[in-house]
Amino acid sequence: MQNHATRDVIVGLFVLVGLATLAYLSLQVGGIEFGAAKQIELHATFDDIGGLSVRAPVRIGGVKIGQVSAIGLDEELRPKVTLAVDADVAIPVDAEAAIRTAGLLGDQFIAVEGGGAEDGTLADGESFGMTVSAFSIDKLVGQFIHNAGVSD
């Protein structure tokens, strides 16, 4: 009788550990973070955001420093992206936000590039002065087809 009770307790603990691991992995895949560092909100306006989505990572040199928290339109009907970035990362005022693709068919993310100004960093609520929109393969193919029939 004692053997069955011990075995049941071990199996129950194993199942609980498995469920806890599954829950943790689900939250990680979903991009939900607990105990995250203090963050500031930055804005970037683009001409075309392609397939960028909320919770897409924001990276500097491949290191994740935040994520996209909202996507909307500004007064001129251009896509405006709100970024939640770690407050301890000093982003120069002349840095640019570029939409990049991870791999050939991968997800899109925001890459913060360049910037070397010594006269300040972006503060909470400020916007990037320079942005690079998403590369659109559809537009490239359309231009190639349109220009293929034109001869000089």
N, C-alpha and C positions, 0 to 999 in steps of 0.2 A: 504494500500500500504506500509505503514511504517513497519507493522508487517512482511510482506514477506521479505523485505530488511534486517531486523534485524535477522530473522531466517536464511536467506541465508548466512549472515556473520558468524553467530555462527556455522552453519554446515561446512562452508569452513574452519574456524579455527580448528574445531574438526578433519577434514580430514587432515589438515596440521600437527597437533600434532601427529596423528596416523602414517602418513608417516615418520615423523622425528623419531619417536620411532622405527618403523620397520627398518629404515636405521641404526640406532644406534645398535640395536640388531644384525643385519646382520654383521656389522663390528666386533662386539664382538665375535660372533661365528666364524668368519673368522680369528680371532687372530690378527687383525690389531689394533695397538695402536697409539694414538695421544699424544704428549707431554710426551713421555717416558723419563725416566732418562738417563743420559749419560751411554753408555755401552762400555765394552771392549770385544775383541774377544779372545776366548780360543779354543783350539783344543783337541780332544780326539780320539785316534785310538783304534778300537775294532776288535775282530775276527769275530763277527757276530752281526749285528744291528737289526735283525729280522724285524719287521714292523715299526721301527722308521721312522718318516717323518719330513720334514721341518716344522717349526713352532711348533714342540712338545715342551712342557714346560721343563724348567730346574728348579729343586727345591732343596731346602735345608730344611730338616725337614718338608716337605709339603708346604713350602712357595715358591711361584714362584719368581725366581730371574732373569729369562731370558727365552730365547727360542733357539731352533736349527735354525741356519740361513742357513746352507748348509751341504750337504752330498756328499762326493766324495770318491775317492780312493787315497791312498798314493803310493809311489814308489814301495812298496812291494805288491801292489794290495790288501791291507787291507782297510776296510771302515774307512774313516777319517771324523769325525763330527766336524763342526764349530759351536761354541756356542756364542751367544750374551748375555752377562751377565751384570747386573747392576754394574757400576764402583765403587759404594760405598760399595759393599759387598766384604769383605776381605776373600778370599779363601786361606787357607794354602797350601803351596807347596806340602805337603804330602797327600792332599785330593785325593779321588778317584771318578771317574765318573762311575756310574753304570746305565745300562738300566733296568728300572723297568716297570711293568705293573700296571695300575690303575684298581684294581678289577680283577675278574676272566677272563673276556673277554674284558677288557677296553683297551684304547689307551696306547701306550708306552710313557715314558718320561725319562729324564736324572735326576738321583738323585745324588747330590754331597754329599758324606758321609765321615765321619772320618776326620782325619787331626787335628793335634794339635801342629804342628811345630811352634816354636816361632821365627824361623830364616827367616821368610819371607812369602809373599803371591804371588799368581800367578799374573803376569802382562800381559798387552795387548800383544797378539800374542803368549803367551806361551802355553805349552801342559800339560795335566794331565799325571803324571808318572804312575799311576795305573788306570786300567779300568776293569770293569766287563761287559762282553758281555750279550746280551739278552738270556734269558732262552728259549730254543726251545723244545716245547712239542713233536714235530715231532721226534727229535733226541732221546728223552727219550723213546718214544713208540718203535722206531726202535731198540734201545739197549735192551729193555725189551723183544721184540719178538725174537731178535737174541740170547740173552742169555737164553731164556726159553728152547730152544732145546738142550742146552749144559748141559751134566751131568758129574759129577766127579766120 
